[in-house]
Every structure is written in C-alpha cells, then in structure tokens.
Amino acid sequence: MVITQLHQKISPQQTPPDHQGYDYDLVIVGGGIIGLTLAAALKDSGLSILLIEAKVASAAVAKGQAYAVHMLSALIYQGIGVWEKISPQIAKYCQVRLSDADYPDVVEFITDDLGTSELGYVAEHQALLEPLQEFVHNCQNVTYLCPAEVVKTEYQQEIVAIDVKIADQIQTVRGKLIVAADGSRSRIREAAGIKTSGWKYWQSCIVAFVKPEKPHNNTAYERFWPSGPFAILPLPGNRCRIVWTAPHAEAEALCALDDQEFLAELTRRYGNQMGKLELLGDRFIFRVQLMQSDRYVLPRLALIGDAAHNCHPVGGQGLNLGIRDAAALAQVLQTAHKAGKDIGNLQVLKGYERWRKPENLTILAFTDLLDRMFSHNFLPLVVIRRLGLWMMQRIPILKVFALKLMIGLKGQTPALANAPDR
C-alpha cells in the first residue's frame, strides 16, 4: 500500500501565498475506492488536496470483496486516465441473464442491445484500489495521509479546521471543504448532525468465490428467488463471485454449513449448467440496508458514496453510485474553482446535491422495488413480475431502457465520461 505521512503540523510559514488562512483547498476523509476516485478525478483541477485514510490495510481486501463495474463507471475511469491500469485485472461480461426462480422465460441482455463489445465488468477490490492508489500517489496536488484518523472537525465561516491523529500526535489542518467518503457509518456525517432515513432489510447477503468446472463464458446471472436475489458474476481465471441474498436466519444457517453441504445447496440454486463447483476461500455474510442522507451538503461539507447512501445489492449498484458521486462532485468543484468561486460555499455544493440526490434516490427506489416485487410468493405479484419479464424480453425499447438504467446510462453524464484518456 502506498503510504505518505505528514510528519509535522503545517504552519502559516509553510502555507503558499495563494493559500492564506488554509492549508488545502480540499480534505477528503476516506481513502477507499470512492475517496481515491474523487482525488484522481481532480488531478488537473488546480486544487490542493489532502486525502486521509484511517486503515493501513483495507478490510474489504481482506474479505475479498468484488463489484460489478458498470459502463458509466468504466467511462469515468477512462476519462480520469486510470482505466488502462484497471482493465487487465478485471473480467468483462457480455451477457446478462435475468430470471425469476424456476420460471422458464429468461430475459437475456446482450451486447447487440447497446451496440457495444461488452455490457460491464466485474472487479475484485484490489483491482480497483491499487491502480487508484498508484495514480493518486503520482498526483502532484494530492497529499496522501495514511494511517491517520480525524478526531475533530470545526466548521468556520471561511474554513474547516480538522484535527488529525497521526501516530499518537494531533495535528491541525485547515481546508476550504471537507468531503466525507468514510463509509455508511460516517463519523464526519454524524459529527455534522446530518440525519439519515431508510431501513434495514429482513435479508442478509452471503458472498463467496467459486470456480466452476465449465467456462463461465463472461455471463452474469441475476436470478430472483422468494428468499431474495441470487447473483453470479464472472471473474478472471474462470472464477465467479456469488452474491446470495436470504432472510437472516437462513443466511446464518447456510454460512454454518460445512463446505460440501454449502456447495450442495449452492448447486441447487446455481443449477448444473457449469458443472461441478469448487469453493474458493471463505464465505462472508453482511446485513442489507437502504439509507439516504437527508442532505448531501452543508457549508464546507459534502458527502459521497456510502456516507451519503446505501442500497440493496441487487443489480450491483452501490459502488457505481459512489463513483458517479465522485465524478459529479469533481466536476462541480472544478467548474467553481475555475470561475474563482469558493468551493466550500453552500450554493456551489448545492449544485452537486441537486445533481446526485434525485438520481441516487431513483436507483434506491428501483432496487427496493425489485427486491420486494420478487422476494414473494404472493400470487398477484408473481403474475405481475412474470408478465413484466415476458414484456421486457419481447419489447426492445423496454429492454434497452431497463438495461441502460441498470448500467448507469440514464441520467446526467459527468463530463469525465466523455473525456479522452489523459
């Protein structure tokens, strides 16, 4: 891991002449994928950035996390200039098969639906994190402080003062704006008094890696069962990522099975289209929730990624929403800076909130509706959803609309997604 440490408190004498009264234009709290994406997106912005990360080693890497990376996210990373480092380490999928339990009518999304060579990608955590860390380490305008912990924030009229704990010493840095990219339990959000709304689902997710006997053929599956969605995502090396949603007690019981018993249950859900399955590594379980922050911005504060929202994992939307947040905020901040505006001003930041909050709410509602519609055996719902699948497979305009919504090609596109590689 790339580690850059700030060894002494920044004094006014160290502050450049154009930084009177503050040390950095922007302080990003959270050096995970989303925080790194924001810093990378602002490489050529002219803004000075401090990136603070509390953990030396990412817990997500330790748990072998993996994500669907949607088309818009790939375009954003191409615009940043980091995609060429990411793409060799990830798998693409060229087909998505959407089905409802044992109902024989399957909706097949293929590349011809969009006229592209692929529909999306699947990446393990480190395949995104490490190229972004390397990219940001080479950004002259970014100081990467890790490990370090924010212990206090004080919002003032012109700056925000941030006390940072580094190796048992407290240092104070000052910025025009602080961005919380510190996850769903964001301490920055909580300290600012921003409320959240939402709920915890009755479901948990089991995630695991498997290696099928037969090739996965770059196909992603999303199969809905009454207990919850069941997804299969292709990875390099003919491996697959399983995301298995079930009620809490059922999920706990499945995780308690030994490997052979778990594989037998998995094969029953998975089917035998890929032959015998081999379990790779440990299984992990996490509870599912929906959360939307009441506001994304305050004077000198903005929330991005999981600090702002969480959604059901169906469709693999969560990380992609955070990547879009980072690209949108980067665009708003860069535009304001070029115009000579204060990037911490509430009216500037409201532009980001007006852009991202409604779009995120749309996806949160969409994923919630999918889960609730399909996680039932209530006959009227069964009839409605299977009619919907039947129509989607046979009405091209409906099918393409649903596909574009799922992979991020609906809504306002950040300028980075239209930019040539740097």
matplotlib code that plots the C-alpha trace (Angstrom):
import matplotlib.pyplot as plt

x = [0.0, 1.2, 1.7, 2.5, 2.7, 2.5, 5.2, 4.7, 2.0, 1.6, 2.4, 1.4, 5.0, 4.6, 1.4, 1.8, 0.9, -2.3, -3.4, -3.5, -5.7, -5.8, -3.5, -5.5, -8.4, -10.0, -9.7, -11.1, -11.7, -11.7, -9.0, -11.1, -12.2, -14.6, -12.3, -9.4, -11.7, -12.5, -8.8, -7.9, -10.7, -9.2, -5.7, -5.6, -8.0, -5.5, -6.9, -4.6, -5.9, -5.3, -6.5, -6.9, -7.3, -7.5, -6.7, -3.3, -5.0, -8.4, -10.9, -12.7, -9.5, -9.1, -12.7, -12.1, -14.8, -15.8, -18.1, -20.0, -18.4, -21.0, -20.4, -20.6, -18.1, -15.7, -16.1, -15.4, -12.2, -11.2, -11.7, -9.5, -6.8, -6.6, -8.6, -5.7, -4.2, -7.5, -8.8, -6.2, -7.1, -10.8, -13.4, -16.0, -19.4, -21.1, -24.4, -26.8, -29.5, -32.3, -34.9, -37.5, -36.8, -37.8, -39.9, -38.6, -38.9, -35.4, -34.6, -31.2, -29.4, -26.6, -24.1, -26.2, -28.8, -26.3, -24.1, -21.1, -18.4, -19.4, -22.2, -20.0, -17.2, -16.5, -13.6, -12.1, -11.5, -7.7, -8.0, -9.6, -7.9, -4.3, -4.3, -6.1, -3.6, -0.8, -2.4, -3.1, 0.4, 1.6, -0.7, 1.4, -1.6, -2.5, -1.0, -2.0, -2.0, -2.3, -2.8, -4.4, -7.7, -9.8, -10.7, -12.4, -13.9, -14.7, -16.6, -15.8, -17.1, -14.1, -12.5, -13.0, -10.3, -9.6, -7.7, -5.9, -4.3, -1.1, 1.0, -0.5, 0.0, -2.7, -2.1, -4.5, -5.0, -7.4, -9.3, -12.0, -14.0, -14.1, -15.6, -16.8, -16.0, -15.7, -18.5, -22.0, -21.1, -19.5, -18.2, -17.9, -21.6, -22.6, -20.5, -22.1, -25.6, -26.8, -29.7, -30.4, -33.6, -34.2, -34.5, -32.7, -34.0, -35.0, -32.2, -28.5, -26.1, -23.7, -20.7, -18.2, -15.8, -16.3, -14.6, -17.0, -15.9, -17.1, -16.3, -18.4, -18.4, -18.4, -22.1, -23.6, -26.7, -29.4, -32.0, -34.8, -36.0, -38.7, -36.0, -34.1, -31.9, -29.1, -26.3, -23.4, -20.7, -17.8, -14.2, -10.8, -9.4, -12.8, -13.8, -17.2, -18.5, -21.7, -24.0, -26.7, -29.5, -31.7, -33.6, -31.2, -31.8, -31.5, -28.3, -26.8, -27.7, -26.2, -22.9, -22.8, -22.8, -19.5, -18.1, -19.6, -23.0, -22.8, -21.8, -24.7, -27.1, -25.3, -25.5, -29.3, -29.7, -27.0, -28.0, -25.6, -25.0, -21.4, -20.7, -19.1, -18.4, -15.3, -15.4, -12.5, -11.7, -14.0, -17.7, -18.8, -22.1, -23.4, -26.8, -28.6, -29.9, -31.3, -30.2, -30.4, -28.9, -31.3, -28.9, -25.6, -24.1, -23.7, -21.4, -17.8, -19.0, -20.1, -21.0, -20.2, -20.6, -21.8, -21.5, -24.4, -26.5, -26.7, -28.9, -29.9, -27.1, -29.4, -28.0, -24.7, -25.5, -23.8, -20.2, -21.2, -23.4, -20.4, -18.2, -20.8, -20.9, -17.2, -17.2, -20.1, -18.6, -15.2, -17.0, -18.9, -15.7, -13.5, -16.1, -16.4, -12.7, -12.1, -14.8, -13.0, -15.7, -15.3, -15.6, -16.9, -19.8, -23.2, -24.6, -21.7, -22.2, -26.0, -25.3, -23.8, -26.7, -29.3, -27.5, -26.8, -29.5, -32.5, -30.6, -29.5, -33.0, -34.3, -31.8, -32.5, -36.2, -35.6, -33.5, -36.0, -38.9, -37.1, -36.3, -39.8, -41.5, -39.5, -39.0, -42.5, -44.8, -47.9, -49.7, -50.8, -47.1, -45.9, -48.2, -47.3, -43.5, -43.5, -45.7, -43.0, -40.2, -42.2, -42.8, -39.1, -37.9, -40.2, -40.3, -36.9, -37.4, -38.4, -35.5, -32.9, -34.4, -34.1, -30.5, -29.4, -30.9, -29.1, -25.6, -25.8, -26.5, -29.6, -29.4, -26.8, -23.5, -20.4, -18.0, -15.3, -17.2, -17.0, -13.3, -10.5, -8.0, -5.4]
y = [0.0, 3.5, 5.4, 9.1, 10.7, 14.3, 14.5, 17.9, 20.5, 22.8, 26.4, 29.6, 30.0, 26.7, 27.8, 29.0, 32.7, 31.8, 29.6, 32.3, 31.1, 27.4, 24.6, 22.7, 23.5, 20.1, 17.5, 14.0, 11.7, 8.1, 6.6, 3.8, 3.4, 6.4, 8.8, 7.9, 8.3, 11.9, 12.7, 11.2, 13.0, 16.3, 15.6, 18.6, 20.8, 23.2, 22.3, 21.2, 18.0, 16.2, 12.6, 10.9, 7.2, 5.5, 1.9, 0.6, -2.4, -2.4, -4.7, -5.1, -6.5, -9.0, -10.2, -10.5, -8.0, -7.8, -5.5, -5.1, -2.1, -0.5, 1.0, 4.6, 3.9, 2.5, 5.6, 7.8, 5.9, 6.2, 9.9, 10.1, 8.1, 5.1, 2.6, 1.1, 0.0, -1.4, -3.2, -6.0, -7.2, -7.5, -9.5, -8.3, -9.7, -9.8, -11.3, -10.9, -13.5, -12.3, -14.8, -15.5, -18.7, -21.7, -19.6, -20.7, -17.3, -15.7, -12.1, -12.1, -8.8, -9.0, -6.6, -6.1, -4.4, -1.5, -2.0, -2.4, -5.1, -5.7, -4.8, -4.2, -5.6, -7.4, -6.3, -7.5, -4.8, -4.6, -4.5, -1.1, 0.1, -0.5, 1.3, 4.2, 4.4, 4.4, 7.0, 9.3, 8.8, 10.3, 13.3, 16.4, 18.2, 15.3, 14.6, 11.0, 10.6, 7.0, 5.8, 8.8, 9.5, 12.6, 13.2, 16.6, 19.0, 22.6, 24.5, 28.2, 30.8, 30.7, 27.3, 24.0, 23.1, 19.4, 17.7, 14.7, 12.0, 10.6, 8.2, 9.4, 13.1, 15.5, 17.9, 20.5, 21.1, 23.7, 23.4, 25.2, 22.0, 18.6, 15.6, 12.6, 9.4, 7.4, 4.8, 4.1, 4.7, 8.1, 9.8, 13.0, 12.9, 12.0, 14.8, 17.3, 16.2, 15.1, 12.7, 9.7, 7.8, 4.3, 0.8, -2.5, -5.3, -8.7, -10.2, -10.8, -11.4, -14.3, -13.6, -16.2, -17.1, -20.3, -22.0, -23.8, -26.9, -25.4, -21.9, -19.1, -17.5, -14.0, -14.3, -12.6, -14.1, -12.5, -15.0, -14.0, -16.4, -15.9, -15.7, -13.0, -12.3, -14.6, -13.2, -14.9, -12.6, -13.7, -13.1, -13.7, -17.2, -18.7, -17.8, -16.5, -14.3, -15.4, -12.9, -14.9, -13.0, -14.7, -14.0, -13.5, -16.9, -18.8, -16.9, -17.7, -21.3, -21.5, -20.0, -22.5, -25.5, -27.2, -26.6, -29.7, -29.0, -25.4, -26.4, -28.8, -26.0, -23.6, -26.1, -26.5, -22.7, -22.3, -25.2, -27.6, -25.5, -25.0, -28.5, -29.1, -26.1, -25.6, -23.2, -20.8, -19.2, -18.2, -17.2, -13.8, -12.5, -9.0, -7.5, -5.4, -1.9, 1.1, 4.5, 8.0, 11.0, 13.8, 16.2, 15.7, 19.1, 21.7, 24.8, 23.4, 19.7, 17.2, 13.5, 11.0, 7.2, 5.1, 8.2, 9.6, 6.5, 2.7, 0.5, -3.2, -5.1, -6.3, -5.2, -4.2, -0.5, 0.6, 1.2, 2.6, 5.3, 6.3, 6.5, 8.8, 10.9, 11.4, 12.3, 14.7, 16.5, 16.7, 18.5, 20.9, 21.8, 22.2, 24.4, 26.6, 26.8, 27.9, 30.6, 31.9, 30.7, 29.4, 25.6, 25.3, 27.7, 26.1, 27.4, 25.8, 22.5, 22.6, 22.0, 18.6, 17.7, 18.7, 16.5, 13.4, 13.1, 12.6, 10.2, 8.1, 8.1, 6.7, 3.8, 3.2, 3.0, 0.8, -1.7, -1.7, -2.3, -5.2, -6.9, -6.5, -7.5, -10.7, -11.8, -13.1, -16.0, -13.8, -14.8, -11.4, -10.2, -13.4, -12.8, -9.1, -9.6, -12.5, -10.5, -7.8, -10.2, -11.5, -8.0, -6.9, -9.9, -9.1, -5.3, -3.9, -0.3, -1.6, -4.0, -1.3, 1.2, -1.3, -2.2, 1.4, 2.2, -0.7, 0.1, 3.9, 5.2, 7.1, 10.5, 13.2, 12.1, 13.6, 15.4, 12.9, 10.1, 12.0, 13.0, 11.3, 9.3, 11.7]
z = [0.0, -0.8, 2.4, 2.6, 6.1, 7.2, 9.9, 11.3, 11.8, 8.9, 10.0, 8.3, 7.1, 5.1, 3.5, -0.1, -0.7, -2.5, 0.4, 3.1, 6.0, 4.9, 4.1, 1.5, -0.8, -0.2, 2.5, 1.6, 4.6, 3.4, 1.2, -0.2, -3.8, -3.8, -2.0, -4.3, -7.3, -6.3, -5.7, -9.0, -10.9, -9.6, -10.7, -13.2, -11.3, -9.7, -6.3, -3.5, -1.8, 1.4, 1.4, 4.9, 5.4, 8.8, 7.8, 6.7, 5.1, 3.7, 5.4, 2.1, 0.5, 3.4, 2.8, -1.0, -2.0, -5.6, -7.5, -10.8, -12.6, -14.8, -18.2, -17.0, -14.2, -16.8, -18.9, -15.9, -15.2, -18.8, -18.5, -15.4, -17.2, -14.9, -16.8, -18.7, -15.3, -14.1, -17.2, -17.4, -13.9, -14.3, -16.2, -18.7, -19.1, -22.5, -21.5, -18.5, -17.8, -15.7, -14.4, -11.8, -9.8, -11.9, -14.4, -17.8, -19.6, -19.2, -20.2, -22.0, -22.3, -24.9, -26.4, -29.6, -27.4, -26.9, -29.9, -27.6, -27.2, -23.5, -21.1, -18.0, -15.8, -12.6, -10.4, -7.1, -4.6, -5.0, -8.8, -8.4, -5.2, -6.1, -9.5, -7.9, -5.1, -7.6, -9.7, -6.7, -5.4, -8.7, -8.5, -7.5, -6.0, -3.6, -0.2, 0.9, 4.6, 5.8, 8.5, 10.2, 11.9, 12.0, 15.7, 15.4, 12.8, 13.4, 10.7, 10.5, 8.1, 5.7, 6.5, 8.3, 10.9, 11.2, 14.0, 12.7, 14.8, 13.4, 15.5, 18.8, 17.8, 17.0, 14.1, 12.8, 9.1, 7.5, 4.3, 2.3, 2.1, 3.7, 1.8, 3.8, 1.9, 5.1, 4.6, 5.8, 9.4, 8.5, 11.6, 9.6, 8.7, 12.3, 13.8, 11.4, 12.6, 9.2, 9.7, 7.6, 6.6, 5.4, 6.9, 7.4, 5.3, 6.6, 4.5, 4.7, 1.8, 1.6, -0.7, -1.9, -4.7, -6.7, -9.6, -12.0, -13.9, -17.2, -18.6, -17.4, -20.9, -19.5, -18.5, -15.4, -13.8, -11.6, -10.5, -8.2, -5.5, -2.9, -0.3, -2.2, -5.3, -6.3, -8.5, -10.3, -11.6, -13.8, -12.8, -14.4, -14.2, -14.8, -11.3, -10.2, -7.4, -5.7, -4.0, -2.3, -0.5, 2.0, 5.3, 8.2, 9.9, 6.6, 5.6, 9.0, 8.7, 5.2, 6.4, 9.3, 6.9, 6.1, 2.6, 1.0, 2.4, 1.3, -2.2, -2.4, -1.5, -3.9, -6.8, -6.1, -6.6, -9.2, -11.4, -13.2, -16.3, -15.4, -13.9, -10.6, -8.4, -6.2, -3.3, -3.1, 0.2, 3.0, 2.9, 4.3, 5.4, 5.8, 6.5, 3.9, 4.4, 2.5, 3.6, 2.2, 3.9, 4.5, 2.8, 1.0, 1.7, 4.4, 4.3, 3.8, 3.8, 1.1, 1.4, -1.3, -1.7, 1.3, 3.5, 1.6, 0.7, 0.8, -1.4, -1.8, -3.6, -6.3, -9.7, -8.2, -7.9, -4.7, -5.7, -9.1, -7.4, -5.4, -8.5, -10.1, -6.9, -7.1, -10.8, -10.3, -7.3, -9.1, -12.0, -9.7, -7.7, -10.8, -12.5, -9.4, -8.9, -12.5, -12.0, -8.9, -6.6, -3.0, -3.4, 0.2, -0.4, 0.1, -3.1, -5.0, -3.2, -3.7, -7.4, -6.6, -4.3, -7.0, -9.4, -7.4, -4.7, -7.1, -9.3, -6.3, -4.9, -8.2, -8.0, -4.3, -5.1, -8.2, -6.2, -3.4, -5.7, -7.4, -4.1, -2.8, -6.0, -6.5, -2.9, -2.5, -3.5, -3.4, -6.5, -7.8, -7.5, -9.2, -12.2, -12.5, -12.4, -14.8, -17.2, -16.8, -17.7, -20.6, -21.9, -21.3, -23.4, -26.3, -26.4, -27.4, -26.2, -22.7, -22.6, -23.7, -21.2, -18.3, -19.4, -19.6, -16.2, -14.6, -16.1, -15.5, -18.9, -17.8, -16.1, -16.3, -17.6, -15.9, -18.3, -17.3, -19.0, -22.3, -21.9, -23.8, -21.7, -20.2]

ax = plt.figure().add_subplot(projection="3d")
ax.plot(x, y, z, "-o")
ax.set_aspect("equal")
plt.show()
